């Protein structure tokens, strides 16, 4: 399974990414082994994720989420977990 996720950083900003191992990726972010963006904004907490069948679907969804405004991302986060099927 592949995941597209959003974390909330300590400064209140949102970061979107994709991974094959969600639990490990969040732990990596909080150990400052994640993205450069999150390293300076620790700790992060998982606020949203979607499941995808393929890496390509997860990456595509990440790109689409990154195109959203902050308000749209917050609305998405408010909806909680969402499973996406191909």
C-alpha positions in Angstrom: 0.0 0.0 0.0 1.1 3.6 -0.7 0.0 6.7 1.2 -0.3 10.4 0.6 -0.2 12.2 3.8 -0.4 15.7 5.5 1.4 16.5 8.7 1.0 19.6 10.8 4.3 21.1 11.9 5.0 22.7 15.2 4.6 26.2 13.7 1.2 25.3 12.4 2.2 24.9 8.7 1.2 21.9 6.7 3.5 19.5 4.8 2.3 17.0 2.2 4.2 13.9 1.1 3.9 10.3 0.0 5.4 7.1 1.3 5.1 3.3 1.4 5.4 3.1 5.2 3.4 5.8 6.9 4.4 5.0 10.5 8.1 4.9 9.6 7.9 8.1 7.6 6.3 10.1 10.4 8.9 8.7 12.8 11.6 9.8 10.3 10.2 13.3 10.1 10.2 13.6 13.9 13.8 12.3 14.1 14.8 15.1 11.7 15.5 12.5 9.0 12.5 13.6 6.9 12.2 16.5 4.5 14.3 19.6 4.8 11.1 21.6 5.3 10.0 19.7 8.4 13.5 19.5 10.1 13.2 23.1 11.3 9.5 22.7 12.3 9.5 19.7 14.7 7.6 17.9 16.0 5.1 17.0 13.3 1.9 15.2 13.7 -0.1 13.2 11.2 -3.4 15.0 10.4 -4.5 13.3 7.2 -3.7 10.4 4.9 -5.1 8.6 1.9 -4.3 5.1 0.7 -3.4 4.4 -2.9 -2.8 1.2 -4.8 0.3 2.4 -6.6 3.2 4.7 -6.1 2.1 6.7 -9.1 -1.3 7.3 -7.7 0.1 8.4 -4.3 2.6 10.8 -6.1 -0.1 12.2 -8.3 -2.4 12.8 -5.3 0.5 14.5 -3.5 1.0 16.9 -6.4 -2.8 17.7 -6.5 -2.9 18.4 -2.8 0.1 20.7 -3.1 -1.8 22.7 -5.6 -4.6 23.4 -3.1 -4.7 26.6 -1.0 -4.1 26.4 2.7 -7.9 26.8 3.3 -8.6 23.9 1.0 -6.0 21.7 2.7 -7.5 22.5 6.1 -10.9 21.5 4.7 -9.4 18.3 3.5 -7.8 17.6 6.8 -11.1 18.2 8.5 -12.6 15.3 6.5 -10.1 12.8 8.1 -8.8 9.6 6.5 -10.0 8.8 3.0 -9.2 5.6 1.1 -8.7 6.0 -2.6 -9.2 3.1 -4.9 -8.0 2.8 -8.5 
